[in-house]
Amino acid sequence: LSEYCLYNIDSSNLVNDRPVYYLVNRSDEMIPSDAGVVYAINSTNITISGAEISNEYYGVLFYNTDNSTIKEVTLSNCYNGVYLSSSNNNNLTANDANSNTRYGIYLSSSSNNTLAGNDASSNVQYGIYLSSSSNNTLAGNDASSNAQYGIYLSSSNNNTLTENIASRNKYSSVEVSSLSIDSVVEPMISLNQAATGFCIISSDNNTLTNNIASYNTGSSGDSVESVLNSGVTPNIDFGPIYSCGFYLYSSDNTTMQDNTAIGNEDYDFYSSLSLNNTVDKLVLTGSSMQLSFVTDLSETAISGSGTSSYSLSGKTNVNGYVDIGNGDNINVTFSYDDSGMSSSAESSIALFKLNGSEWIAVPDASLDMSANNVFVNLSELGYSVRDVSIEYYTSTFGLFKDTPRSSDGMSAAERVRSEGTITDIPVGDDGEVTSDTVVKSSDSITTLTVYKGTKATDSNGDPVNKIIVTTPASLPADTPREVLESGLYYDFGPSGTTFSEAILITMDFNPEDFKDKKPVIYTYTSEDGWVALETTVDWENSKVTAYINHFSLYAVFGTDAEENTEVLMVEAEDEIGESPAIEEDGISTDEEKEDETVYGYLYGLLGIVVVAALGIIIVKKQNMGKRGL
């Protein structure tokens, strides 16, 4: 790029009817937002803000330019959106580098730069690419839905990557006819047709924390022959051979902490010829299967799954399953969440390996209840023949705990207490639930229906994307004895969660337990103790429902049928309607929302109740509104 120093171009030159800003040996300048393209050569303290640049080879080019800022710039349909070469100590903030022909953001031989809050999505090949660039910070960037790589590091050391997203990247080879600047572009084709969230090649001592790399997939595209025969000479990329969340090759001493990789096509994590990479609590399933390990020079391949075709009699899976392949011995720590789990259930947790269709206990696995993990050395995975594909020395593992049986003499409450559930809810970027979702307790007695468009926030005001249903180990002192014996009490978390719209709680009950009584849902508050909710009773289907807008402790009480009741008249035709499709753990099911139109008529002692075409529902009189606590 040194030849660019020889040119003298002023802003009277236009591209796309916008001025060209071509700076050489300049400092302390602010580029107007009407820029059509920006080149800064041997410059310092240059600021570019708010520009919209498209259809250029380089949208913004810094060469040997330091201490400068690129912020809130939109770059599209360029070959390179932002290109930094031999440029240091720059800030790239809140830029949109989308739909570019090859790179969204490219750093070459550039150090100590900060990339924060940029969107580098939907580019033809790379979202963010670092080549021979060290000591950079990447935080809160989105490099998703690119045609091959989300974030790519090549010969780049000592970089820090925090809270970036590189998901749903999908391999698609370049169609030469689609290139907007095909007269100067050499298309890139990959011989492997794999896609990767984070690809780290020949790069050492990098740190990755709280990043997400999920659902990256390979795909067939233009064949190598079709590109070679197009008359344009391509670059050949030999890249990763697997579609992965995290891919490391010939890269040492990487530290990975609390990252997530779920649902990637080949592996969630893969490394080869990469020594001493420390992976701590890599989340591999929606039920929080977490794995910790250290890589060696042999291949290591990890994949998580939420389901298995094979069950284990008398046992319940704790948090999903994981396939582990390694060419040598590997020490692995399996972490779990003990929320809602009794001490007896937790003490029964053990690691099992799938052998054909049978689960067998893994010997010498060590349970640490204080740390919520199981540690084991998986020595049997090693394979002496290095030419054998890793698929042939991969095994499936899972944590299991005892499933309590009614014959054990346990109460219903004790049985439920041993089984807590954690359910993902689909949440968009705006924090709203993206589809009606049903959350069930482990015994399916209690369900929550969270409606599309609802925002759930925790006590800190942060979005909630998981709901926990447990049965508490103890109840307040003023809880009726029959409630304790029934086991119909549940706690929901995270604690302090509130909802922008009311959600529906449904509890099943046994009519035999409520002879001469009405089942009513109560909630517990620290100020008022147990408080009745306005409850709808469906005797035919043995269900009670109520609306709530925050999480607390909920239970079903039996109240006297004669005590302080009122009659609510519901028009029969209003009770009939189409049931919306509700997503339950990814499966569509029909759930009917409660009709909100209620007509109440209270008649005097001498009044005559006209009931033609009307249904009668008896509920507890109370001071709470229909979508109350």
TIKOLFI-671869 format. One record per residue (C-alpha): residue number from 0; residue in three letters; x, y, z. Coordinates in steps of 0.1 Angstrom, whole numbers. Example, Ala and Ser with C-alpha at 12.3 -4.5 7.8 and 13.67 -1.06 7.14 Angstrom:
BEGIN
(0 'ALA' (123 -45 78))
(1 'SER' (137 -11 71))
REM end
This chain:
BEGIN
(0 'LEU' (0 0 0))
(1 'SER' (30 23 2))
(2 'GLU' (23 35 -34))
(3 'TYR' (-7 54 -21))
(4 'CYS' (16 80 -6))
(5 'LEU' (25 91 -42))
(6 'TYR' (-10 103 -51))
(7 'ASN' (-24 138 -46))
(8 'ILE' (-62 137 -47))
(9 'ASP' (-84 165 -33))
(10 'SER' (-121 164 -23))
(11 'SER' (-132 180 -56))
(12 'ASN' (-130 144 -70))
(13 'LEU' (-162 125 -67))
(14 'VAL' (-173 89 -64))
(15 'ASN' (-210 81 -65))
(16 'ASP' (-215 119 -65))
(17 'ARG' (-197 122 -31))
(18 'PRO' (-163 137 -24))
(19 'VAL' (-131 116 -21))
(20 'TYR' (-112 123 11))
(21 'TYR' (-76 113 5))
(22 'LEU' (-53 124 33))
(23 'VAL' (-15 120 33))
(24 'ASN' (6 132 62))
(25 'ARG' (-23 149 79))
(26 'SER' (-34 152 115))
(27 'ASP' (-62 164 137))
(28 'GLU' (-89 164 110))
(29 'MET' (-126 156 111))
(30 'ILE' (-140 140 79))
(31 'PRO' (-174 153 68))
(32 'SER' (-202 127 68))
(33 'ASP' (-208 132 31))
(34 'ALA' (-177 112 23))
(35 'GLY' (-179 89 -7))
(36 'VAL' (-146 71 3))
(37 'VAL' (-119 78 28))
(38 'TYR' (-81 71 26))
(39 'ALA' (-58 82 54))
(40 'ILE' (-21 76 48))
(41 'ASN' (7 84 73))
(42 'SER' (-18 104 93))
(43 'THR' (-28 108 130))
(44 'ASN' (-59 118 149))
(45 'ILE' (-83 115 120))
(46 'THR' (-120 111 128))
(47 'ILE' (-147 97 105))
(48 'SER' (-182 97 118))
(49 'GLY' (-217 91 103))
(50 'ALA' (-206 85 67))
(51 'GLU' (-224 61 43))
(52 'ILE' (-200 45 19))
(53 'SER' (-207 19 -7))
(54 'ASN' (-195 3 -39))
(55 'GLU' (-158 10 -34))
(56 'TYR' (-128 -13 -32))
(57 'TYR' (-119 1 2))
(58 'GLY' (-147 19 20))
(59 'VAL' (-123 33 46))
(60 'LEU' (-85 27 44))
(61 'PHE' (-60 36 71))
(62 'TYR' (-24 30 61))
(63 'ASN' (2 38 88))
(64 'THR' (-24 59 105))
(65 'ASP' (-26 60 143))
(66 'ASN' (-47 74 171))
(67 'SER' (-78 78 149))
(68 'THR' (-115 71 151))
(69 'ILE' (-140 55 128))
(70 'LYS' (-175 55 143))
(71 'GLU' (-211 51 132))
(72 'VAL' (-200 46 95))
(73 'THR' (-221 24 72))
(74 'LEU' (-201 5 46))
(75 'SER' (-217 -19 22))
(76 'ASN' (-210 -35 -12))
(77 'CYS' (-173 -27 -10))
(78 'TYR' (-146 -53 -14))
(79 'ASN' (-133 -43 21))
(80 'GLY' (-155 -23 43))
(81 'VAL' (-128 -10 67))
(82 'TYR' (-92 -18 61))
(83 'LEU' (-64 -10 85))
(84 'SER' (-28 -17 75))
(85 'SER' (2 -9 98))
(86 'SER' (-21 13 118))
(87 'ASN' (-22 14 156))
(88 'ASN' (-42 27 186))
(89 'ASN' (-73 34 166))
(90 'ASN' (-110 31 177))
(91 'LEU' (-136 15 155))
(92 'THR' (-170 19 172))
(93 'ALA' (-206 12 162))
(94 'ASN' (-199 8 125))
(95 'ASP' (-221 -12 101))
(96 'ALA' (-198 -31 78))
(97 'ASN' (-224 -54 61))
(98 'SER' (-228 -70 27))
(99 'ASN' (-193 -64 15))
(100 'THR' (-177 -86 -11))
(101 'ARG' (-150 -101 11))
(102 'TYR' (-142 -84 44))
(103 'GLY' (-164 -64 68))
(104 'ILE' (-134 -52 88))
(105 'TYR' (-98 -61 81))
(106 'LEU' (-67 -55 102))
(107 'SER' (-33 -62 88))
(108 'SER' (-1 -57 109))
(109 'SER' (-21 -34 131))
(110 'SER' (-19 -34 169))
(111 'ASN' (-36 -19 200))
(112 'ASN' (-68 -11 182))
(113 'THR' (-102 -13 198))
(114 'LEU' (-132 -27 179))
(115 'ALA' (-164 -22 199))
(116 'GLY' (-201 -26 190))
(117 'ASN' (-195 -30 153))
(118 'ASP' (-219 -50 131))
(119 'ALA' (-199 -70 105))
(120 'SER' (-226 -93 93))
(121 'SER' (-237 -107 59))
(122 'ASN' (-204 -103 42))
(123 'VAL' (-194 -126 14))
(124 'GLN' (-166 -142 34))
(125 'TYR' (-152 -126 65))
(126 'GLY' (-169 -106 92))
(127 'ILE' (-138 -95 110))
(128 'TYR' (-103 -105 100))
(129 'LEU' (-71 -100 118))
(130 'SER' (-38 -108 100))
(131 'SER' (-5 -104 119))
(132 'SER' (-22 -81 142))
(133 'SER' (-17 -82 180))
(134 'ASN' (-28 -67 212))
(135 'ASN' (-62 -56 198))
(136 'THR' (-95 -56 218))
(137 'LEU' (-127 -68 202))
(138 'ALA' (-158 -63 224))
(139 'GLY' (-195 -65 217))
(140 'ASN' (-192 -70 179))
(141 'ASP' (-216 -90 158))
(142 'ALA' (-200 -110 131))
(143 'SER' (-229 -133 122))
(144 'SER' (-245 -146 89))
(145 'ASN' (-214 -142 69))
(146 'ALA' (-208 -165 40))
(147 'GLN' (-180 -184 58))
(148 'TYR' (-162 -169 88))
(149 'GLY' (-174 -147 116))
(150 'ILE' (-141 -136 133))
(151 'TYR' (-108 -149 119))
(152 'LEU' (-74 -145 135))
(153 'SER' (-43 -154 114))
(154 'SER' (-8 -151 130))
(155 'SER' (-23 -127 155))
(156 'ASN' (-13 -129 191))
(157 'ASN' (-23 -114 225))
(158 'ASN' (-57 -102 214))
(159 'THR' (-87 -100 237))
(160 'LEU' (-122 -109 225))
(161 'THR' (-151 -103 248))
(162 'GLU' (-189 -107 243))
(163 'ASN' (-188 -110 206))
(164 'ILE' (-213 -130 186))
(165 'ALA' (-203 -150 156))
(166 'SER' (-233 -172 149))
(167 'ARG' (-252 -185 119))
(168 'ASN' (-223 -181 95))
(169 'LYS' (-230 -204 65))
(170 'TYR' (-206 -214 38))
(171 'SER' (-215 -201 4))
(172 'SER' (-189 -198 -24))
(173 'VAL' (-185 -166 -44))
(174 'GLU' (-207 -163 -74))
(175 'VAL' (-186 -143 -98))
(176 'SER' (-216 -128 -116))
(177 'SER' (-229 -113 -84))
(178 'LEU' (-198 -93 -76))
(179 'SER' (-205 -55 -78))
(180 'ILE' (-168 -48 -85))
(181 'ASP' (-159 -80 -103))
(182 'SER' (-134 -63 -126))
(183 'VAL' (-109 -60 -97))
(184 'VAL' (-119 -88 -74))
(185 'GLU' (-102 -122 -73))
(186 'PRO' (-129 -144 -58))
(187 'MET' (-121 -166 -28))
(188 'ILE' (-131 -202 -29))
(189 'SER' (-128 -228 -2))
(190 'LEU' (-119 -264 -9))
(191 'ASN' (-135 -274 24))
(192 'GLN' (-169 -256 22))
(193 'ALA' (-170 -252 60))
(194 'ALA' (-181 -222 81))
(195 'THR' (-168 -211 114))
(196 'GLY' (-178 -187 141))
(197 'PHE' (-143 -180 156))
(198 'CYS' (-114 -193 134))
(199 'ILE' (-79 -190 151))
(200 'ILE' (-50 -200 129))
(201 'SER' (-13 -198 140))
(202 'SER' (-22 -174 167))
(203 'ASP' (-11 -176 203))
(204 'ASN' (-20 -162 237))
(205 'ASN' (-54 -148 228))
(206 'THR' (-82 -145 254))
(207 'LEU' (-119 -152 246))
(208 'THR' (-145 -144 272))
(209 'ASN' (-183 -146 270))
(210 'ASN' (-185 -150 233))
(211 'ILE' (-212 -168 214))
(212 'ALA' (-206 -190 184))
(213 'SER' (-237 -211 176))
(214 'TYR' (-254 -226 145))
(215 'ASN' (-226 -222 121))
(216 'THR' (-230 -245 91))
(217 'GLY' (-214 -256 59))
(218 'SER' (-233 -256 26))
(219 'SER' (-227 -264 -10))
(220 'GLY' (-221 -235 -33))
(221 'ASP' (-205 -229 -66))
(222 'SER' (-181 -257 -75))
(223 'VAL' (-144 -251 -78))
(224 'GLU' (-146 -259 -115))
(225 'SER' (-173 -233 -121))
(226 'VAL' (-152 -205 -106))
(227 'LEU' (-120 -217 -124))
(228 'ASN' (-138 -217 -157))
(229 'SER' (-153 -182 -152))
(230 'GLY' (-121 -165 -165))
(231 'VAL' (-113 -149 -132))
(232 'THR' (-84 -163 -112))
(233 'PRO' (-95 -171 -77))
(234 'ASN' (-77 -172 -44))
(235 'ILE' (-77 -207 -28))
(236 'ASP' (-86 -210 9))
(237 'PHE' (-77 -243 25))
(238 'GLY' (-94 -231 58))
(239 'PRO' (-111 -253 84))
(240 'ILE' (-122 -287 74))
(241 'TYR' (-151 -286 98))
(242 'SER' (-180 -262 105))
(243 'CYS' (-175 -252 141))
(244 'GLY' (-183 -226 167))
(245 'PHE' (-146 -223 177))
(246 'TYR' (-118 -237 155))
(247 'LEU' (-81 -236 166))
(248 'TYR' (-53 -248 144))
(249 'SER' (-16 -245 154))
(250 'SER' (-25 -220 180))
(251 'ASP' (-12 -222 216))
(252 'ASN' (-20 -208 250))
(253 'THR' (-55 -195 242))
(254 'THR' (-77 -188 272))
(255 'MET' (-114 -194 268))
(256 'GLN' (-138 -185 296))
(257 'ASP' (-176 -188 297))
(258 'ASN' (-181 -190 260))
(259 'THR' (-211 -205 243))
(260 'ALA' (-212 -229 213))
(261 'ILE' (-245 -246 205))
(262 'GLY' (-258 -264 174))
(263 'ASN' (-228 -260 151))
(264 'GLU' (-229 -284 122))
(265 'ASP' (-198 -305 127))
(266 'TYR' (-183 -295 161))
(267 'ASP' (-189 -268 187))
(268 'PHE' (-152 -268 194))
(269 'TYR' (-123 -282 174))
(270 'SER' (-85 -279 178))
(271 'SER' (-55 -295 162))
(272 'LEU' (-18 -290 168))
(273 'SER' (-27 -265 194))
(274 'LEU' (-10 -268 228))
(275 'ASN' (-21 -257 262))
(276 'ASN' (-54 -240 253))
(277 'THR' (-75 -236 284))
(278 'VAL' (-112 -239 279))
(279 'ASP' (-133 -231 310))
(280 'LYS' (-170 -237 312))
(281 'LEU' (-178 -238 275))
(282 'VAL' (-216 -239 273))
(283 'LEU' (-227 -266 248))
(284 'THR' (-265 -271 253))
(285 'GLY' (-295 -250 261))
(286 'SER' (-297 -268 295))
(287 'SER' (-263 -254 304))
(288 'MET' (-240 -284 298))
(289 'GLN' (-206 -269 305))
(290 'LEU' (-172 -284 297))
(291 'SER' (-137 -275 309))
(292 'PHE' (-105 -289 295))
(293 'VAL' (-70 -282 282))
(294 'THR' (-60 -291 247))
(295 'ASP' (-29 -309 235))
(296 'LEU' (-13 -313 201))
(297 'SER' (-37 -340 191))
(298 'GLU' (-71 -334 177))
(299 'THR' (-98 -324 201))
(300 'ALA' (-134 -323 189))
(301 'ILE' (-164 -314 211))
(302 'SER' (-202 -313 203))
(303 'GLY' (-231 -308 226))
(304 'SER' (-267 -321 222))
(305 'GLY' (-298 -316 242))
(306 'THR' (-313 -350 235))
(307 'SER' (-303 -386 231))
(308 'SER' (-321 -416 215))
(309 'TYR' (-312 -437 245))
(310 'SER' (-324 -435 281))
(311 'LEU' (-310 -449 313))
(312 'SER' (-334 -468 335))
(313 'GLY' (-339 -452 370))
(314 'LYS' (-318 -422 360))
(315 'THR' (-326 -387 347))
(316 'ASN' (-303 -367 325))
(317 'VAL' (-290 -336 342))
(318 'ASN' (-282 -311 314))
(319 'GLY' (-277 -327 280))
(320 'TYR' (-251 -348 263))
(321 'VAL' (-216 -342 248))
(322 'ASP' (-196 -360 221))
(323 'ILE' (-159 -359 229))
(324 'GLY' (-131 -369 205))
(325 'ASN' (-94 -367 214))
(326 'GLY' (-63 -383 200))
(327 'ASP' (-48 -387 235))
(328 'ASN' (-58 -387 272))
(329 'ILE' (-78 -356 282))
(330 'ASN' (-89 -343 316))
(331 'VAL' (-124 -330 314))
(332 'THR' (-146 -312 340))
(333 'PHE' (-184 -314 335))
(334 'SER' (-202 -286 352))
(335 'TYR' (-239 -284 361))
(336 'ASP' (-265 -261 377))
(337 'ASP' (-279 -274 410))
(338 'SER' (-308 -250 411))
(339 'GLY' (-339 -267 426))
(340 'MET' (-319 -299 431))
(341 'SER' (-321 -317 465))
(342 'SER' (-289 -328 481))
(343 'SER' (-298 -364 477))
(344 'ALA' (-304 -360 440))
(345 'GLU' (-272 -340 436))
(346 'SER' (-252 -366 455))
(347 'SER' (-264 -393 430))
(348 'ILE' (-249 -375 399))
(349 'ALA' (-226 -397 380))
(350 'LEU' (-209 -396 345))
(351 'PHE' (-220 -422 320))
(352 'LYS' (-207 -431 285))
(353 'LEU' (-229 -444 257))
(354 'ASN' (-217 -478 246))
(355 'GLY' (-237 -488 215))
(356 'SER' (-273 -483 229))
(357 'GLU' (-263 -488 265))
(358 'TRP' (-252 -462 290))
(359 'ILE' (-223 -474 312))
(360 'ALA' (-208 -457 343))
(361 'VAL' (-174 -440 337))
(362 'PRO' (-150 -452 363))
(363 'ASP' (-129 -429 385))
(364 'ALA' (-152 -399 378))
(365 'SER' (-151 -375 408))
(366 'LEU' (-182 -355 419))
(367 'ASP' (-175 -322 436))
(368 'MET' (-209 -309 449))
(369 'SER' (-194 -277 463))
(370 'ALA' (-181 -268 428))
(371 'ASN' (-211 -283 410))
(372 'ASN' (-189 -304 387))
(373 'VAL' (-177 -339 378))
(374 'PHE' (-140 -344 369))
(375 'VAL' (-126 -373 350))
(376 'ASN' (-95 -383 330))
(377 'LEU' (-108 -398 297))
(378 'SER' (-79 -421 289))
(379 'GLU' (-99 -445 267))
(380 'LEU' (-104 -419 240))
(381 'GLY' (-68 -420 227))
(382 'TYR' (-62 -437 194))
(383 'SER' (-28 -450 184))
(384 'VAL' (-33 -447 146))
(385 'ARG' (-31 -410 137))
(386 'ASP' (-44 -415 102))
(387 'VAL' (-78 -426 115))
(388 'SER' (-104 -398 114))
(389 'ILE' (-114 -383 147))
(390 'GLU' (-150 -395 142))
(391 'TYR' (-138 -430 150))
(392 'TYR' (-125 -422 185))
(393 'THR' (-154 -400 196))
(394 'SER' (-177 -410 225))
(395 'THR' (-209 -397 239))
(396 'PHE' (-211 -387 276))
(397 'GLY' (-238 -375 299))
(398 'LEU' (-244 -367 336))
(399 'PHE' (-273 -386 352))
(400 'LYS' (-289 -385 386))
(401 'ASP' (-313 -408 404))
(402 'THR' (-350 -406 395))
(403 'PRO' (-371 -408 427))
(404 'ARG' (-399 -434 426))
(405 'SER' (-432 -432 444))
(406 'SER' (-424 -465 461))
(407 'ASP' (-395 -448 479))
(408 'GLY' (-420 -434 503))
(409 'MET' (-413 -399 492))
(410 'SER' (-441 -373 492))
(411 'ALA' (-451 -356 459))
(412 'ALA' (-433 -325 470))
(413 'GLU' (-400 -344 476))
(414 'ARG' (-403 -360 442))
(415 'VAL' (-407 -327 425))
(416 'ARG' (-380 -310 446))
(417 'SER' (-354 -334 432))
(418 'GLU' (-362 -324 396))
(419 'GLY' (-358 -287 387))
(420 'THR' (-362 -275 351))
(421 'ILE' (-344 -248 332))
(422 'THR' (-361 -237 299))
(423 'ASP' (-348 -213 273))
(424 'ILE' (-372 -187 260))
(425 'PRO' (-367 -172 226))
(426 'VAL' (-357 -135 230))
(427 'GLY' (-349 -110 202))
(428 'ASP' (-324 -82 202))
(429 'ASP' (-350 -59 217))
(430 'GLY' (-356 -82 247))
(431 'GLU' (-390 -93 236))
(432 'VAL' (-401 -129 235))
(433 'THR' (-403 -138 198))
(434 'SER' (-430 -165 200))
(435 'ASP' (-456 -178 225))
(436 'THR' (-437 -202 247))
(437 'VAL' (-447 -228 273))
(438 'VAL' (-425 -236 303))
(439 'LYS' (-432 -267 323))
(440 'SER' (-422 -280 356))
(441 'SER' (-404 -313 356))
(442 'ASP' (-436 -332 366))
(443 'SER' (-457 -312 340))
(444 'ILE' (-482 -303 367))
(445 'THR' (-474 -265 364))
(446 'THR' (-470 -246 332))
(447 'LEU' (-462 -210 324))
(448 'THR' (-473 -194 291))
(449 'VAL' (-452 -164 281))
(450 'TYR' (-468 -146 252))
(451 'LYS' (-450 -131 221))
(452 'GLY' (-440 -95 226))
(453 'THR' (-436 -98 263))
(454 'LYS' (-404 -84 279))
(455 'ALA' (-390 -103 309))
(456 'THR' (-363 -85 330))
(457 'ASP' (-345 -96 361))
(458 'SER' (-340 -76 393))
(459 'ASN' (-311 -57 376))
(460 'GLY' (-333 -47 346))
(461 'ASP' (-314 -72 323))
(462 'PRO' (-334 -94 298))
(463 'VAL' (-342 -129 310))
(464 'ASN' (-338 -157 285))
(465 'LYS' (-341 -187 308))
(466 'ILE' (-369 -196 332))
(467 'ILE' (-362 -219 362))
(468 'VAL' (-390 -239 378))
(469 'THR' (-383 -256 411))
(470 'THR' (-401 -268 442))
(471 'PRO' (-387 -251 473))
(472 'ALA' (-373 -272 502))
(473 'SER' (-393 -253 527))
(474 'LEU' (-424 -231 529))
(475 'PRO' (-434 -201 550))
(476 'ALA' (-446 -210 585))
(477 'ASP' (-482 -199 578))
(478 'THR' (-486 -224 549))
(479 'PRO' (-517 -247 555))
(480 'ARG' (-508 -283 562))
(481 'GLU' (-529 -296 533))
(482 'VAL' (-508 -275 509))
(483 'LEU' (-476 -290 523))
(484 'GLU' (-490 -325 519))
(485 'SER' (-503 -319 483))
(486 'GLY' (-470 -308 469))
(487 'LEU' (-488 -282 447))
(488 'TYR' (-463 -254 453))
(489 'TYR' (-436 -241 430))
(490 'ASP' (-410 -214 428))
(491 'PHE' (-400 -196 396))
(492 'GLY' (-368 -179 387))
(493 'PRO' (-346 -160 382))
(494 'SER' (-358 -143 414))
(495 'GLY' (-371 -108 410))
(496 'THR' (-381 -113 373))
(497 'THR' (-409 -91 361))
(498 'PHE' (-429 -91 329))
(499 'SER' (-442 -62 307))
(500 'GLU' (-473 -82 299))
(501 'ALA' (-491 -107 322))
(502 'ILE' (-483 -143 317))
(503 'LEU' (-505 -173 324))
(504 'ILE' (-498 -198 352))
(505 'THR' (-517 -232 350))
(506 'MET' (-517 -258 377))
(507 'ASP' (-533 -293 375))
(508 'PHE' (-551 -306 405))
(509 'ASN' (-569 -338 416))
(510 'PRO' (-606 -331 422))
(511 'GLU' (-607 -358 448))
(512 'ASP' (-584 -336 469))
(513 'PHE' (-608 -307 468))
(514 'LYS' (-642 -321 477))
(515 'ASP' (-663 -293 492))
(516 'LYS' (-635 -269 485))
(517 'LYS' (-624 -246 456))
(518 'PRO' (-589 -247 444))
(519 'VAL' (-574 -212 443))
(520 'ILE' (-539 -201 433))
(521 'TYR' (-521 -181 459))
(522 'THR' (-489 -162 458))
(523 'TYR' (-466 -153 487))
(524 'THR' (-453 -118 494))
(525 'SER' (-431 -107 522))
(526 'GLU' (-455 -78 531))
(527 'ASP' (-489 -96 531))
(528 'GLY' (-480 -133 533))
(529 'TRP' (-502 -156 512))
(530 'VAL' (-525 -137 489))
(531 'ALA' (-552 -152 467))
(532 'LEU' (-551 -146 429))
(533 'GLU' (-581 -143 408))
(534 'THR' (-584 -179 397))
(535 'THR' (-603 -196 369))
(536 'VAL' (-613 -232 377))
(537 'ASP' (-617 -258 350))
(538 'TRP' (-633 -287 368))
(539 'GLU' (-637 -308 337))
(540 'ASN' (-600 -308 329))
(541 'SER' (-588 -304 365))
(542 'LYS' (-569 -272 360))
(543 'VAL' (-567 -238 376))
(544 'THR' (-553 -207 359))
(545 'ALA' (-543 -172 369))
(546 'TYR' (-524 -143 354))
(547 'ILE' (-491 -130 370))
(548 'ASN' (-466 -103 361))
(549 'HIS' (-437 -113 384))
(550 'PHE' (-420 -143 398))
(551 'SER' (-426 -155 433))
(552 'LEU' (-438 -186 452))
(553 'TYR' (-471 -200 441))
(554 'ALA' (-493 -227 455))
(555 'VAL' (-529 -241 452))
(556 'PHE' (-550 -237 483))
(557 'GLY' (-584 -253 490))
(558 'THR' (-610 -227 502))
(559 'ASP' (-645 -233 515))
(560 'ALA' (-670 -234 487))
(561 'GLU' (-696 -213 507))
(562 'GLU' (-671 -187 518))
(563 'ASN' (-673 -152 503))
(564 'THR' (-678 -160 467))
(565 'GLU' (-691 -142 437))
(566 'VAL' (-705 -153 403))
(567 'LEU' (-688 -142 371))
(568 'MET' (-708 -148 340))
(569 'VAL' (-688 -156 308))
(570 'GLU' (-705 -155 274))
(571 'ALA' (-703 -190 260))
(572 'GLU' (-695 -178 225))
(573 'ASP' (-666 -158 238))
(574 'GLU' (-650 -189 252))
(575 'ILE' (-648 -205 218))
(576 'GLY' (-620 -194 194))
(577 'GLU' (-589 -205 176))
(578 'SER' (-561 -217 198))
(579 'PRO' (-528 -200 190))
(580 'ALA' (-498 -221 181))
(581 'ILE' (-475 -221 211))
(582 'GLU' (-438 -231 210))
(583 'GLU' (-429 -256 236))
(584 'ASP' (-392 -263 237))
(585 'GLY' (-391 -260 200))
(586 'ILE' (-423 -280 194))
(587 'SER' (-455 -264 182))
(588 'THR' (-485 -272 204))
(589 'ASP' (-520 -257 207))
(590 'GLU' (-527 -238 239))
(591 'GLU' (-559 -217 243))
(592 'LYS' (-554 -183 259))
(593 'GLU' (-579 -174 286))
(594 'ASP' (-607 -152 272))
(595 'GLU' (-603 -118 288))
(596 'THR' (-639 -107 283))
(597 'VAL' (-658 -114 315))
(598 'TYR' (-693 -101 322))
(599 'GLY' (-704 -102 359))
(600 'TYR' (-739 -99 371))
(601 'LEU' (-748 -98 408))
(602 'TYR' (-784 -103 416))
(603 'GLY' (-803 -95 448))
(604 'LEU' (-821 -120 470))
(605 'LEU' (-853 -117 449))
(606 'GLY' (-836 -115 415))
(607 'ILE' (-839 -142 389))
(608 'VAL' (-807 -153 372))
(609 'VAL' (-811 -155 334))
(610 'VAL' (-786 -181 322))
(611 'ALA' (-795 -187 286))
(612 'ALA' (-763 -192 266))
(613 'LEU' (-742 -183 296))
(614 'GLY' (-716 -203 317))
(615 'ILE' (-711 -199 354))
(616 'ILE' (-677 -198 369))
(617 'ILE' (-673 -195 407))
(618 'VAL' (-641 -177 419))
(619 'LYS' (-628 -164 451))
(620 'LYS' (-638 -128 458))
(621 'GLN' (-606 -107 463))
(622 'ASN' (-592 -73 457))
(623 'MET' (-568 -83 430))
(624 'GLY' (-574 -75 393))
(625 'LYS' (-575 -102 366))
(626 'ARG' (-539 -98 356))
(627 'GLY' (-527 -91 390))
(628 'LEU' (-498 -104 411))
REM end
